[in-house]
Amino acid sequence: MVVSGADDQEERPPAVASPAPGSGHGGYRPLGSLPPSGPPPVVPLPGASACHQAGDDRPGPEFEQHEPGGGPDEPGGRWDEPDHQAASGPWETDETAEGYGRTGGYGVVPEQGWARPYDDPAERGEPQWQAESADSLTADVLLPGRPAAPPSGWRRALYQVTGGLVRAPQSVADQRRKDLVQRARTPVAGGHHRVAVLSLKGGVGKTTTTVGLGATLASLRGDRVIAVDANPDRGTLSDKLRLETAATVRDLLNEEDQIRRYADVRAYTTQSPSGLEALASDRDPTVSVAFSDQDYVDVARVLEHYYSVSITDCGTGLMHSAMAGVLWLTDQIVLVSSPSVDGARSASATLDWLAAHSYGDLVRGAVVVLSAIRPRSKSAVDLARLEQHFAARCRAVVRIPYDAHLEEGAEVDLAQLSRATADAYLVLAAEVGDGFSWPRH
């Protein structure tokens, strides 16, 4: 009410009743009565009059009950008062001014006229869940200033001399080697993969290829790789490694029922420095029992529980006793041939025999190895034409160059191979590794 008196008496504003708990006043609401969160409403544009939002049954500020003369457009209204409540007052806080401005017309700051827009990820087509995960926290992302040292060459020397401050771009050869290593490390589908290394002609480097391939895979992969000598006669696989035990595949068969864990199998194998394990064949000339196809099946069933990759060194030819079991279980084959006319014809005849006996899938997925066993041969054989012939029939063709260390016929040590030979075995391991992702045969 207005008190009349002398001219110097000032006019007092009308008394304002205290708002009821939970009710809004002047566009404000107490913190304890904020509306529940829900789908964000349409945000009014700046300067536009507040109106009832579609889909919101809460009244906007213009529908709330104000005191007489307290409308925003009337003189003396609440919104026209220059001295509004302080931010620390009971009806307005920092949260109502900033954090709760997303709820319709509530939380509107005086003299601002509109709430801060609500940034809804769904309106931008983004998923509601978090896009980041633990997999995104890699060393390359978190440690961008610590790149890996170059593997070799002048780039590595420059990196070491400068203490890692100068790092030349990766060469094409290094990038190619990195890709080959990744292919050789392909995870094995089904938990176990069998590779059969065979040849129709002896003396072409079949056993050497078995050990070179197996040692390369074992040195690059983190799982177990084993080579099995399935030669029904006296095989030479054990001559390529330094023997740790005199046990053979026959001993494993005789004590098969006692094998319960990997340590039990390890007692029958020899391990090379590369990590490759080998299971030797019978070396006793007095043994009269040949290694049959059922024997190979029994051994393969034991090894598949403890090894990821099994490489079988087959005997020469295709008609010996164990060959039926090898071809029945193998997932892919590696056919070894010498780069000569008779060696190439024998290898091609092997593919013909396999295709004629319902092993066409093995032929199409085979890898042919042209192994040079003589130094600086002056042979006039067209190797390009030879590769073209086998590439048309098989999946890949790999050349293994002559190496003086392999010619010795003794233990195979990857560290003593020439750079060209080591690179060739890496290519072979990559080609074979491409088949690890195939379904079991």
C-alpha positions in Angstrom: 0.0 0.0 0.0 1.0 3.6 -0.5 1.3 5.9 2.5 0.3 9.5 1.8 2.1 12.2 3.7 4.5 15.0 3.1 6.0 15.7 -0.4 9.4 14.4 0.7 8.0 11.0 1.5 8.9 8.4 -1.1 6.5 6.0 -2.5 7.1 2.4 -1.3 6.7 -0.5 -3.7 3.8 -2.9 -3.1 4.6 -5.8 -0.8 5.3 -9.0 -2.5 4.1 -12.2 -0.9 6.6 -15.0 -0.4 6.3 -17.7 -3.1 4.9 -21.0 -2.1 7.4 -23.9 -1.9 7.9 -25.4 -5.3 6.3 -22.6 -7.2 8.1 -20.4 -9.8 8.4 -16.6 -9.5 9.6 -14.3 -12.1 11.0 -17.1 -14.2 12.9 -18.7 -11.3 12.4 -21.9 -9.4 14.1 -23.1 -6.2 16.8 -25.7 -6.6 14.8 -28.3 -4.8 11.8 -28.0 -7.2 13.6 -28.1 -10.5 11.7 -30.2 -13.1 13.0 -33.7 -13.8 15.4 -34.2 -16.6 14.0 -35.5 -19.9 14.2 -34.9 -23.6 15.4 -31.4 -24.2 12.7 -29.0 -25.4 12.9 -26.5 -28.2 15.0 -23.6 -27.1 13.4 -20.2 -27.6 15.4 -17.7 -29.7 16.9 -14.7 -28.0 14.4 -11.8 -27.7 11.4 -14.0 -28.4 8.6 -14.1 -25.9 8.4 -17.2 -23.8 5.6 -19.4 -24.7 4.3 -22.7 -23.9 6.7 -25.2 -25.5 5.3 -28.1 -27.5 5.3 -31.3 -25.6 5.9 -29.5 -22.3 3.0 -29.4 -19.9 4.8 -27.0 -17.5 3.7 -23.4 -17.7 6.2 -20.9 -19.1 7.0 -17.7 -17.3 4.1 -15.8 -18.9 1.6 -18.2 -17.5 2.9 -18.0 -13.9 1.1 -16.1 -11.3 2.8 -12.7 -10.6 1.9 -10.1 -8.1 -0.3 -7.3 -9.2 1.7 -5.0 -11.4 4.4 -7.5 -11.6 4.1 -8.5 -15.3 7.2 -8.2 -17.3 5.6 -5.7 -19.7 4.0 -3.5 -17.0 5.6 -0.6 -15.3 7.0 -1.6 -11.9 7.0 -5.2 -12.9 9.4 -7.6 -11.4 11.6 -7.9 -14.5 11.9 -4.2 -14.8 13.4 -3.7 -11.4 17.0 -2.7 -11.7 18.0 -4.4 -8.4 17.2 -8.0 -8.8 18.1 -10.7 -6.3 21.8 -11.5 -5.8 23.3 -14.7 -7.2 23.6 -16.0 -3.7 20.0 -15.5 -2.9 17.6 -18.3 -2.2 16.0 -18.2 -5.6 19.0 -17.9 -7.9 22.5 -19.5 -7.9 25.2 -20.2 -10.4 23.6 -23.5 -11.2 20.3 -21.9 -12.1 22.0 -19.4 -14.3 24.2 -21.8 -16.2 23.7 -25.5 -15.4 19.9 -25.6 -15.3 19.2 -23.3 -18.2 18.3 -26.4 -20.3 14.9 -26.9 -18.8 12.3 -25.1 -20.8 11.6 -21.5 -19.6 13.0 -22.2 -16.1 16.4 -20.9 -15.0 16.3 -17.9 -17.4 18.8 -15.3 -16.2 17.4 -11.8 -15.9 18.4 -9.5 -18.8 19.5 -12.6 -20.8 16.1 -13.5 -22.0 16.8 -17.0 -23.1 18.4 -20.2 -21.9 21.7 -21.6 -23.1 21.1 -24.0 -26.0 21.1 -27.7 -25.1 23.7 -29.6 -27.1 22.0 -33.0 -27.8 24.3 -35.6 -29.4 21.3 -37.4 -30.8 20.4 -34.3 -32.9 23.8 -34.5 -34.6 23.4 -38.2 -35.4 26.0 -39.3 -32.8 25.5 -42.3 -30.6 24.5 -41.8 -27.0 27.3 -44.1 -25.7 30.9 -43.0 -25.5 32.9 -43.3 -28.7 36.2 -43.7 -26.8 37.4 -47.0 -25.3 40.5 -48.5 -23.7 41.6 -49.7 -27.2 42.1 -46.1 -28.3 44.8 -45.6 -25.6 47.8 -46.9 -27.6 51.5 -46.0 -27.2 51.4 -44.3 -30.6 48.7 -41.9 -29.5 50.0 -41.2 -25.9 53.7 -41.2 -26.8 53.8 -39.4 -30.2 57.3 -38.2 -29.5 58.9 -41.7 -29.0 58.8 -43.5 -32.4 60.4 -46.9 -32.8 64.0 -47.0 -34.0 64.5 -48.0 -37.7 65.3 -51.7 -38.0 68.5 -51.3 -40.1 70.6 -49.4 -42.6 71.7 -45.8 -42.5 68.4 -44.7 -40.9 69.1 -46.7 -37.8 72.7 -45.4 -37.7 71.4 -41.8 -37.9 68.9 -42.5 -35.2 71.5 -43.9 -32.9 74.1 -41.2 -33.5 71.6 -38.4 -32.8 70.1 -40.2 -29.8 66.7 -40.5 -31.4 66.4 -36.8 -32.2 66.6 -37.3 -36.0 64.6 -40.0 -37.5 64.5 -40.5 -41.3 61.2 -41.6 -42.9 60.6 -45.3 -43.2 62.0 -46.9 -46.3 59.9 -48.9 -48.8 61.9 -52.0 -47.9 61.3 -51.6 -44.1 57.6 -51.0 -44.8 57.4 -54.1 -46.9 59.2 -56.2 -44.2 56.8 -54.9 -41.6 53.8 -56.0 -43.8 55.4 -59.5 -44.2 55.9 -59.9 -40.5 52.2 -59.0 -39.8 51.1 -61.6 -42.4 53.3 -64.2 -40.8 51.7 -63.4 -37.4 48.1 -64.0 -38.7 46.0 -65.5 -35.9 45.2 -69.2 -36.4 41.5 -69.9 -37.0 40.2 -72.8 -35.1 43.3 -72.9 -32.8 45.4 -75.3 -34.9 46.7 -75.2 -38.5 48.6 -78.0 -40.3 51.0 -77.4 -43.2 52.4 -80.3 -45.2 55.8 -79.9 -47.0 56.2 -82.4 -49.8 58.0 -83.2 -53.0 57.9 -86.0 -55.5 61.7 -85.9 -56.0 64.3 -86.2 -53.3 67.3 -83.9 -52.8 65.5 -80.6 -53.6 65.6 -79.1 -50.1 62.3 -80.3 -48.7 63.5 -80.9 -45.1 65.6 -77.7 -45.2 62.5 -75.8 -46.3 60.5 -77.3 -43.4 63.0 -76.2 -40.8 63.5 -72.7 -42.4 59.8 -72.1 -42.6 59.1 -73.4 -39.1 62.0 -71.5 -37.6 60.9 -68.2 -39.2 57.3 -68.6 -38.0 58.4 -69.6 -34.5 60.8 -66.5 -34.3 58.0 -64.1 -35.3 54.9 -65.6 -33.6 54.2 -65.8 -29.9 52.5 -69.2 -30.0 54.0 -72.7 -30.4 55.1 -74.1 -33.7 56.3 -77.8 -34.2 57.8 -79.7 -37.1 56.9 -83.4 -37.4 59.0 -85.9 -39.3 56.4 -88.1 -41.0 58.9 -89.9 -43.2 58.2 -93.7 -43.0 61.9 -94.3 -43.5 64.7 -92.7 -41.6 64.0 -89.0 -41.8 66.6 -86.3 -41.6 64.6 -83.6 -39.7 66.5 -84.4 -36.5 69.8 -83.6 -38.3 68.7 -79.9 -38.8 68.5 -79.3 -35.0 70.6 -79.9 -32.0 68.9 -82.8 -30.3 67.8 -82.5 -26.7 66.2 -85.9 -26.4 66.5 -89.4 -28.0 62.7 -89.8 -27.9 60.9 -90.2 -31.3 57.4 -90.1 -32.6 57.2 -93.8 -31.9 57.8 -93.2 -28.2 55.1 -90.6 -28.1 52.6 -93.1 -29.7 53.5 -95.8 -27.2 52.9 -93.5 -24.2 50.1 -91.5 -25.7 47.8 -92.3 -22.7 50.1 -90.7 -20.3 50.1 -87.2 -21.9 47.9 -84.8 -20.0 49.6 -81.4 -20.5 52.1 -79.5 -22.6 55.0 -80.5 -20.3 54.4 -84.2 -21.1 54.6 -83.5 -24.9 57.7 -81.4 -24.4 59.6 -84.4 -23.1 59.5 -85.9 -26.6 60.5 -82.8 -28.6 63.7 -80.8 -29.4 63.6 -77.0 -29.4 65.8 -74.8 -31.5 67.0 -71.3 -30.6 64.3 -69.8 -32.8 61.6 -71.5 -30.7 60.7 -74.2 -33.2 60.1 -77.6 -31.8 60.7 -80.9 -33.7 59.4 -84.4 -33.2 61.9 -86.8 -34.8 61.1 -90.1 -36.6 62.6 -93.5 -35.8 66.3 -93.6 -36.2 66.8 -97.2 -35.1 67.4 -99.4 -38.1 66.1 -102.5 -36.3 62.6 -101.0 -36.1 60.4 -102.9 -38.5 57.1 -101.1 -38.0 56.5 -98.4 -40.6 55.0 -95.1 -39.8 51.4 -95.5 -41.1 48.6 -93.1 -41.8 46.8 -94.1 -38.6 50.0 -93.4 -36.6 50.1 -89.9 -38.1 46.5 -89.3 -37.3 47.0 -90.3 -33.7 50.1 -88.0 -33.4 48.3 -85.1 -35.0 45.3 -85.4 -32.7 47.7 -85.1 -29.7 49.7 -82.2 -31.0 46.7 -80.1 -32.0 45.9 -79.6 -28.3 49.2 -78.0 -27.5 50.5 -76.3 -30.7 49.1 -73.6 -32.9 51.0 -74.5 -36.1 52.2 -78.0 -37.1 54.5 -78.4 -40.1 54.9 -81.9 -41.4 58.0 -83.0 -43.3 56.6 -85.7 -45.6 58.5 -88.5 -47.1 59.5 -88.5 -50.8 56.7 -89.4 -53.1 52.9 -89.7 -52.6 52.2 -93.4 -52.2 54.0 -94.2 -48.9 52.1 -95.4 -45.9 51.7 -92.1 -44.0 50.8 -89.9 -46.9 47.1 -90.7 -46.9 46.7 -89.5 -43.3 48.8 -86.3 -44.0 46.7 -85.3 -47.0 43.5 -86.1 -45.2 44.3 -83.7 -42.2 46.4 -81.0 -43.7 45.1 -77.5 -44.2 47.5 -76.4 -46.9 50.6 -77.7 -48.7 54.0 -76.4 -49.6 55.4 -78.1 -52.7 59.2 -77.9 -53.0 61.0 -78.1 -56.4 64.4 -77.4 -57.8 64.6 -74.8 -60.6 65.3 -77.5 -63.2 63.4 -79.2 -65.9 63.1 -82.6 -64.2 62.3 -81.0 -60.8 59.7 -78.7 -62.3 58.0 -81.6 -64.2 58.0 -83.7 -61.0 56.4 -80.8 -59.0 53.8 -80.2 -61.7 53.0 -84.0 -61.8 52.5 -83.9 -58.1 49.8 -81.2 -58.6 48.2 -83.3 -61.3 48.0 -86.3 -59.0 46.5 -84.3 -56.1 43.9 -82.8 -58.4 43.0 -86.2 -59.8 42.5 -87.6 -56.3 40.0 -85.0 -55.0 42.6 -82.6 -53.5 41.9 -79.8 -55.8 41.4 -77.4 -52.9 44.9 -78.1 -51.7 46.3 -77.5 -55.2 44.6 -74.1 -55.5 45.8 -73.0 -52.0 49.4 -74.5 -52.4 52.6 -72.5 -52.2 55.4 -73.7 -54.6 59.0 -73.2 -53.5 61.8 -73.1 -56.1 64.8 -73.9 -54.0 68.2 -73.3 -55.5 70.7 -76.0 -54.3 73.7 -75.0 -56.4 75.7 -71.8 -56.2 75.7 -69.4 -59.2 74.1 -72.0 -61.4 74.6 -71.4 -65.2 71.3 -73.1 -65.9 69.5 -71.8 -68.9 66.1 -72.6 -67.4 63.7 -69.7 -67.7 62.7 -69.1 -64.1 60.2 -66.4 -65.0 58.4 -68.9 -67.2 58.6 -71.5 -64.5 57.1 -69.2 -61.9 54.3 -68.2 -64.4 53.4 -71.9 -64.8 53.0 -72.6 -61.1 51.4 -69.3 -60.4 48.6 -70.2 -62.8 47.9 -73.4 -60.8 48.7 -72.4 -57.2 48.3 -69.5 -54.8 51.9 -68.3 -54.7 55.4 -69.1 -55.8 58.5 -68.3 -53.7 62.2 -68.5 -54.7 64.7 -69.6 -52.1 68.2 -68.6 -53.2 71.3 -70.7 -52.7 72.9 -70.3 -49.2 76.2 -71.7 -48.1 75.0 -72.3 -44.6 72.1 -74.5 -45.8 74.4 -76.4 -48.1 76.3 -77.8 -45.1 73.3 -80.0 -44.3 73.8 -79.5 -40.6 71.8 -77.6 -38.0 69.9 -74.6 -39.4 70.6 -71.3 -37.7 68.6 -68.3 -38.9 71.3 -66.0 -37.7 73.8 -67.5 -40.1 71.6 -67.2 -43.2 72.4 -64.6 -45.8 70.1 -61.5 -46.0 68.6 -62.7 -49.2 67.8 -66.2 -47.9 66.4 -64.8 -44.7 64.2 -62.4 -46.6 63.0 -65.3 -48.9 62.0 -67.4 -45.9 60.1 -64.4 -44.5 58.2 -64.1 -47.8 57.4 -67.8 -47.5 56.2 -67.4 -43.9 54.0 -64.6 -45.0 52.4 -66.6 -47.8 51.8 -69.5 -45.5 50.5 -67.2 -42.8 47.8 -65.9 -45.1 46.3 -69.4 -44.9 46.1 -69.3 -41.1 42.8 -67.5 -41.2 41.1 -70.1 -43.4 38.6 -72.5 -41.8 39.9 -75.9 -40.7 40.2 -78.5 -43.6 
